[in-house]
Amino acid sequence: MLSLNNKKIILAVSGGIAAYKSALLLRLLIKQGARVQVVMTESAKEFVAPLTFQALSGEIVRSDLFDSAAEAGMGHIELAQWADLMIIAPATANTLAKITHGLADNLLTALCLTSKAPLLIAPAMNQQMWNNTTTQENVTKLSKKQSIFLCGPALGEQACGDSGYGRMEEPQKILQQGIKILENQTISSGLLKDRHILITAGPTIEDIDPVRYVTNRSSGKMGYAIAQAAINEGARVSLVSGPVCIEQPQKVEFYSIRSARQMHETVLKIVASADVFIATAAVADYRPASKRIQKLKKNSENLTIELIKNPDILADVAALANKPVTIGFAAETNDIEAYAIDKLKRKNLDMIAANQVGDAKGFEKDDNELYLFWHKDNEIQSKKLPLADKQILAKQLIEEIALSFTQDINIL
Ligand code: CTP
């Protein structure tokens, strides 16, 4: 199936040399089944003739805010309401500034104010303009909005001869992000609107010397999928993560840490405002008693490194007087149920999500299965979430958690 079948998209083009790449983006959108209406600013027309976009989209290109011919057919307000998604590519520094401050002096900027559709912005400009503090302030403001998403700019050589961040992201990448935004929109029911979810993810790294460390295996995929699922349900999400090789979900408040102690400190700083704490991180239980400044030399047959215990982040959160709903994870090779229930009680958790690891299960895989255990009426309740892609499991887990808010009774 085409991934954008019958989706209605406004492709808004502002005036930059990258405007020629938007013609390719338009073709890609149409190939995926989208219906596209192109809007151009006056300066965009200096770079590419509207006829190019008209020929590719099969629709008249719109530019004027007050265009009697167009208003007779589809007025600009109707156009704004018609769209499932609006993409601005390229977005110049000028257009970014106007959107940030709510100006509506042309059709493109007016649509940004009138449309409720998510807005995907692909900035493109000279690298100095991109790095300018005013542009950066504007970008920071825009990226905080729930329905605005940024794609790029990319790093590389620019038409003006400069090199740096400022190139418009490749059309294929903009297309992929547009598809993702629309997919997430269709699955959201706003179950966690106005809730703050705090999540730990990935491994922690405990340095032995400048080149060696102790760590746990963890790709971070489960934690990141849970963060995305919570965002899709309208939550404010803080993600405290150790080093991983996956892209952070847009809209998370992201905290990058390295060691268990940094993760502990960061979590305890944020936790007061959290409604739910989900600990998916594979925290190293121990760290070297001391970190050597210089590289350790192999001048003896045996080597003993003293390890000392790290703080238990999950247990410390669960022990807070005003604790959030606290959910732990347990990765077990055997006796899942017994170990998970023991952890649930020992750490005073509201819920534990356990999974089996080993035998090519769990780590670095895209799918998983989860066993949930929680207390209810002095009994342990359980539920199995069967083997599925981690994104599906994350959505199911978030729905289980959301139930505790949307229903009056606290199932956790
Ligand atoms: N956890 C944590 N801080 C730690 C250790 C673990 O927050 N210092 C959290 C993990 O994120 C996970 C849960 O606690 O949610 C795992 O519990 P833990 O007892 O550490 O698991 P194991 O190390 O597997 O324990 P055991 O040695 O008992 O098997």
Residues whose N, C-alpha, C, O or C-beta is under 5 A from the ligand:
A	BS01	CTP	A279 T280 A281 A282 V283 A284 D285 N310 P311 D312 I313 L314 G328 F329 A330 A331
